[in-house]
Amino acid sequence: MEIYPSLVTIAALTLYLIITLNVGRTRFKYKVIPPATTGDPNFERALRVQQNTLEQMVFFLPLLWLFCFYVNPIWGSLIGTFWLIGRLLYALGYYQAAEKRIIGFAISSLSSLILLVGSLIGMILVLIK
């Protein structure tokens, strides 16, 4: 069943690639010359989406795999899919206005928290056996 978490991992990396390419596109569109990280607010929001998604992926990906290993790969992949939906909503909202990122952030954060707690419980149960 490793195909499901593998597909979620590829989807997460693809989403991150698209978000990263969007930073380059907005950098060019708003003429924010590297290494500058400030300029037009539209560019700054695109950059924050990319940075925050990277920060969250460092937390999410290991938890996805730990949950899938110690609990259940189908449930882990389903929760991971919700994380992806949350990240997509986060990006689409944040591109419009900073205050529109909240729902996506909440969905992805809750998904990560569920993966964390589930992984810990799964590992404890393995240790007890």
CYANA upper distance limits for C-alpha pairs under 8 A (distance plus 0.5 A):
  1 MET  CA      5 PRO  CA      8.44
  1 MET  CA     73 PRO  CA      6.77
  1 MET  CA     74 ILE  CA      7.91
  2 GLU  CA      6 SER  CA      6.57
  2 GLU  CA     73 PRO  CA      7.23
  3 ILE  CA      7 LEU  CA      6.54
  4 TYR  CA      8 VAL  CA      6.84
  4 TYR  CA     73 PRO  CA      7.30
  4 TYR  CA     74 ILE  CA      7.13
  4 TYR  CA     77 SER  CA      6.32
  5 PRO  CA      9 THR  CA      6.52
  5 PRO  CA     64 LEU  CA      7.67
  5 PRO  CA     65 TRP  CA      7.42
  5 PRO  CA     68 CYS  CA      7.63
  5 PRO  CA     73 PRO  CA      6.94
  5 PRO  CA     74 ILE  CA      8.22
  5 PRO  CA     76 GLY  CA      7.63
  5 PRO  CA     77 SER  CA      5.57
  5 PRO  CA     80 GLY  CA      8.29
  6 SER  CA     10 ILE  CA      6.70
  7 LEU  CA     11 ALA  CA      6.57
  8 VAL  CA     12 ALA  CA      6.58
  8 VAL  CA     77 SER  CA      6.78
  8 VAL  CA     80 GLY  CA      6.89
  8 VAL  CA     81 THR  CA      6.96
  9 THR  CA     13 LEU  CA      6.70
  9 THR  CA     61 LEU  CA      7.57
 10 ILE  CA     14 THR  CA      6.50
 11 ALA  CA     15 LEU  CA      6.57
 11 ALA  CA     84 LEU  CA      8.26
 12 ALA  CA     16 TYR  CA      6.68
 12 ALA  CA     57 MET  CA      8.48
 12 ALA  CA     84 LEU  CA      6.91
 13 LEU  CA     17 LEU  CA      6.64
 14 THR  CA     18 ILE  CA      6.76
 15 LEU  CA     19 ILE  CA      6.69
 15 LEU  CA     88 LEU  CA      8.28
 16 TYR  CA     20 THR  CA      6.54
 16 TYR  CA     50 GLN  CA      7.66
 16 TYR  CA     53 THR  CA      7.50
 16 TYR  CA     54 LEU  CA      7.86
 17 LEU  CA     21 LEU  CA      6.62
 18 ILE  CA     22 ASN  CA      6.69
 19 ILE  CA     23 VAL  CA      7.08
 19 ILE  CA     46 ALA  CA      8.18
 19 ILE  CA     49 VAL  CA      7.78
 19 ILE  CA     50 GLN  CA      6.24
 19 ILE  CA     91 ALA  CA      8.40
 20 THR  CA     24 GLY  CA      7.29
 20 THR  CA     50 GLN  CA      6.31
 21 LEU  CA     25 ARG  CA      6.76
 22 ASN  CA     26 THR  CA      6.57
 22 ASN  CA     46 ALA  CA      7.39
 23 VAL  CA     27 ARG  CA      6.44
 23 VAL  CA     43 PHE  CA      7.40
 23 VAL  CA     46 ALA  CA      6.00
 23 VAL  CA     47 LEU  CA      6.16
 23 VAL  CA     50 GLN  CA      7.72
 24 GLY  CA     28 PHE  CA      6.71
 25 ARG  CA     29 LYS  CA      6.57
 26 THR  CA     30 TYR  CA      6.37
 26 THR  CA     31 LYS  CA      8.47
 26 THR  CA     42 ASN  CA      7.81
 26 THR  CA     43 PHE  CA      5.81
 26 THR  CA     46 ALA  CA      7.71
 27 ARG  CA     31 LYS  CA      6.18
 27 ARG  CA     32 VAL  CA      5.42
 27 ARG  CA     33 ILE  CA      7.53
 27 ARG  CA     43 PHE  CA      6.53
 28 PHE  CA     32 VAL  CA      7.03
 28 PHE  CA     33 ILE  CA      8.27
 30 TYR  CA     39 GLY  CA      8.26
 30 TYR  CA     40 ASP  CA      6.78
 30 TYR  CA     43 PHE  CA      7.32
 32 VAL  CA     36 ALA  CA      6.80
 32 VAL  CA     37 THR  CA      7.92
 32 VAL  CA     38 THR  CA      7.80
 32 VAL  CA     39 GLY  CA      6.61
 32 VAL  CA     40 ASP  CA      8.15
 32 VAL  CA     43 PHE  CA      8.26
 37 THR  CA     44 GLU  CA      7.50
 37 THR  CA     47 LEU  CA      8.20
 38 THR  CA     43 PHE  CA      8.07
 38 THR  CA     44 GLU  CA      6.48
 39 GLY  CA     43 PHE  CA      7.29
 39 GLY  CA     44 GLU  CA      7.21
 40 ASP  CA     44 GLU  CA      6.91
 41 PRO  CA     45 ARG  CA      6.59
 42 ASN  CA     46 ALA  CA      6.82
 42 ASN  CA     95 TYR  CA      7.32
 43 PHE  CA     47 LEU  CA      6.67
 44 GLU  CA     48 ARG  CA      6.65
 45 ARG  CA     49 VAL  CA      6.69
 45 ARG  CA     94 TYR  CA      6.82
 45 ARG  CA     95 TYR  CA      6.37
 45 ARG  CA     97 ALA  CA      8.30
 45 ARG  CA     98 ALA  CA      7.70
 46 ALA  CA     50 GLN  CA      6.90
 46 ALA  CA     91 ALA  CA      8.42
 46 ALA  CA     94 TYR  CA      8.14
 46 ALA  CA     95 TYR  CA      6.60
 47 LEU  CA     51 GLN  CA      6.62
 48 ARG  CA     52 ASN  CA      6.31
 49 VAL  CA     53 THR  CA      6.45
 49 VAL  CA     90 TYR  CA      8.18
 49 VAL  CA     91 ALA  CA      6.24
 49 VAL  CA     94 TYR  CA      7.43
 49 VAL  CA     95 TYR  CA      8.32
 50 GLN  CA     54 LEU  CA      6.71
 51 GLN  CA     55 GLU  CA      6.72
 52 ASN  CA     56 GLN  CA      6.61
 53 THR  CA     57 MET  CA      6.53
 53 THR  CA     87 ARG  CA      7.66
 54 LEU  CA     58 VAL  CA      7.03
 55 GLU  CA     59 PHE  CA      7.63
 56 GLN  CA     60 PHE  CA      6.49
 57 MET  CA     61 LEU  CA      6.20
 58 VAL  CA     62 PRO  CA      7.74
 59 PHE  CA     63 LEU  CA      7.13
 59 PHE  CA    112 SER  CA      8.01
 60 PHE  CA     64 LEU  CA      6.53
 60 PHE  CA    112 SER  CA      6.29
 61 LEU  CA     65 TRP  CA      6.97
 62 PRO  CA     66 LEU  CA      6.56
 63 LEU  CA     67 PHE  CA      6.39
 63 LEU  CA    112 SER  CA      7.69
 63 LEU  CA    115 LEU  CA      6.17
 63 LEU  CA    116 LEU  CA      6.40
 63 LEU  CA    119 SER  CA      7.43
 64 LEU  CA     68 CYS  CA      6.65
 64 LEU  CA     76 GLY  CA      6.53
 64 LEU  CA     77 SER  CA      7.74
 64 LEU  CA     80 GLY  CA      6.96
 64 LEU  CA    115 LEU  CA      6.81
 65 TRP  CA     69 PHE  CA      6.53
 65 TRP  CA     76 GLY  CA      8.24
 66 LEU  CA     70 TYR  CA      6.47
 66 LEU  CA     71 VAL  CA      8.43
 66 LEU  CA    119 SER  CA      6.28
 67 PHE  CA     71 VAL  CA      5.74
 67 PHE  CA     72 ASN  CA      7.05
 67 PHE  CA     73 PRO  CA      7.69
 67 PHE  CA     76 GLY  CA      6.23
 67 PHE  CA    115 LEU  CA      6.38
 67 PHE  CA    116 LEU  CA      8.03
 67 PHE  CA    118 GLY  CA      6.73
 67 PHE  CA    119 SER  CA      5.06
 67 PHE  CA    122 GLY  CA      7.87
 68 CYS  CA     72 ASN  CA      5.22
 68 CYS  CA     73 PRO  CA      4.37
 68 CYS  CA     74 ILE  CA      7.77
 68 CYS  CA     75 TRP  CA      7.91
 68 CYS  CA     76 GLY  CA      5.56
 68 CYS  CA     77 SER  CA      7.80
 69 PHE  CA     73 PRO  CA      7.10
 70 TYR  CA    119 SER  CA      6.82
 70 TYR  CA    122 GLY  CA      5.50
 70 TYR  CA    123 MET  CA      6.60
 70 TYR  CA    126 VAL  CA      8.23
 71 VAL  CA     75 TRP  CA      8.49
 71 VAL  CA     76 GLY  CA      8.12
 71 VAL  CA    118 GLY  CA      7.52
 71 VAL  CA    119 SER  CA      7.26
 71 VAL  CA    122 GLY  CA      5.91
 72 ASN  CA     76 GLY  CA      6.44
 73 PRO  CA     77 SER  CA      6.39
 74 ILE  CA     78 LEU  CA      6.66
 75 TRP  CA     79 ILE  CA      6.67
 76 GLY  CA     80 GLY  CA      6.49
 76 GLY  CA    115 LEU  CA      7.61
 77 SER  CA     81 THR  CA      6.56
 78 LEU  CA     82 PHE  CA      7.04
 79 ILE  CA     83 TRP  CA      6.91
 79 ILE  CA    111 SER  CA      6.42
 79 ILE  CA    114 ILE  CA      8.39
 79 ILE  CA    115 LEU  CA      7.90
 80 GLY  CA     84 LEU  CA      6.85
 80 GLY  CA    111 SER  CA      7.43
 81 THR  CA     85 ILE  CA      6.79
 82 PHE  CA     86 GLY  CA      6.58
 82 PHE  CA    107 ILE  CA      7.54
 82 PHE  CA    108 SER  CA      7.33
 82 PHE  CA    111 SER  CA      7.04
 83 TRP  CA     87 ARG  CA      6.67
 83 TRP  CA    107 ILE  CA      6.98
 83 TRP  CA    108 SER  CA      4.75
 83 TRP  CA    109 SER  CA      8.01
 83 TRP  CA    111 SER  CA      5.92
 83 TRP  CA    112 SER  CA      7.57
 84 LEU  CA     88 LEU  CA      6.64
 84 LEU  CA    108 SER  CA      7.55
 85 ILE  CA     89 LEU  CA      6.65
 85 ILE  CA    104 GLY  CA      7.96
 85 ILE  CA    107 ILE  CA      8.26
 85 ILE  CA    108 SER  CA      8.00
 86 GLY  CA     90 TYR  CA      6.44
 86 GLY  CA    103 ILE  CA      7.92
 86 GLY  CA    104 GLY  CA      4.63
 86 GLY  CA    105 PHE  CA      6.68
 86 GLY  CA    106 ALA  CA      7.79
 86 GLY  CA    107 ILE  CA      5.29
 86 GLY  CA    108 SER  CA      5.05
 87 ARG  CA     91 ALA  CA      6.63
 87 ARG  CA    104 GLY  CA      6.25
 87 ARG  CA    105 PHE  CA      7.23
 87 ARG  CA    107 ILE  CA      8.38
 87 ARG  CA    108 SER  CA      6.46
 88 LEU  CA     92 LEU  CA      6.66
 88 LEU  CA    104 GLY  CA      7.51
 89 LEU  CA     93 GLY  CA      6.37
 89 LEU  CA    101 ARG  CA      7.67
 89 LEU  CA    103 ILE  CA      7.74
 89 LEU  CA    104 GLY  CA      5.07
 89 LEU  CA    105 PHE  CA      8.38
 90 TYR  CA     94 TYR  CA      6.43
 90 TYR  CA    100 LYS  CA      8.11
 90 TYR  CA    101 ARG  CA      5.09
 90 TYR  CA    102 ILE  CA      7.39
 90 TYR  CA    103 ILE  CA      7.36
 90 TYR  CA    104 GLY  CA      4.44
 90 TYR  CA    105 PHE  CA      6.00
 91 ALA  CA     95 TYR  CA      6.51
 91 ALA  CA    101 ARG  CA      7.42
 91 ALA  CA    104 GLY  CA      8.16
 92 LEU  CA     96 GLN  CA      7.28
 92 LEU  CA    101 ARG  CA      8.14
 93 GLY  CA     97 ALA  CA      6.87
 93 GLY  CA     98 ALA  CA      7.80
 93 GLY  CA     99 GLU  CA      8.29
 93 GLY  CA    100 LYS  CA      5.03
 93 GLY  CA    101 ARG  CA      5.18
 93 GLY  CA    102 ILE  CA      8.49
 93 GLY  CA    104 GLY  CA      8.09
 94 TYR  CA     98 ALA  CA      5.35
 94 TYR  CA     99 GLU  CA      7.57
 94 TYR  CA    100 LYS  CA      6.11
 94 TYR  CA    101 ARG  CA      5.21
 96 GLN  CA    100 LYS  CA      7.50
 97 ALA  CA    101 ARG  CA      7.92
101 ARG  CA    105 PHE  CA      6.61
102 ILE  CA    106 ALA  CA      6.54
103 ILE  CA    107 ILE  CA      6.74
104 GLY  CA    108 SER  CA      6.72
105 PHE  CA    109 SER  CA      6.41
106 ALA  CA    110 LEU  CA      6.42
107 ILE  CA    111 SER  CA      6.65
108 SER  CA    112 SER  CA      6.75
109 SER  CA    113 LEU  CA      6.66
110 LEU  CA    114 ILE  CA      6.67
111 SER  CA    115 LEU  CA      6.78
112 SER  CA    116 LEU  CA      6.61
113 LEU  CA    117 VAL  CA      6.66
114 ILE  CA    118 GLY  CA      6.36
115 LEU  CA    119 SER  CA      6.39
116 LEU  CA    120 LEU  CA      6.76
117 VAL  CA    121 ILE  CA      6.69
118 GLY  CA    122 GLY  CA      6.49
119 SER  CA    123 MET  CA      6.60
120 LEU  CA    124 ILE  CA      6.63
121 ILE  CA    125 LEU  CA      6.65
122 GLY  CA    126 VAL  CA      6.85
123 MET  CA    127 LEU  CA      6.74
124 ILE  CA    128 ILE  CA      6.66
125 LEU  CA    129 LYS  CA      6.86
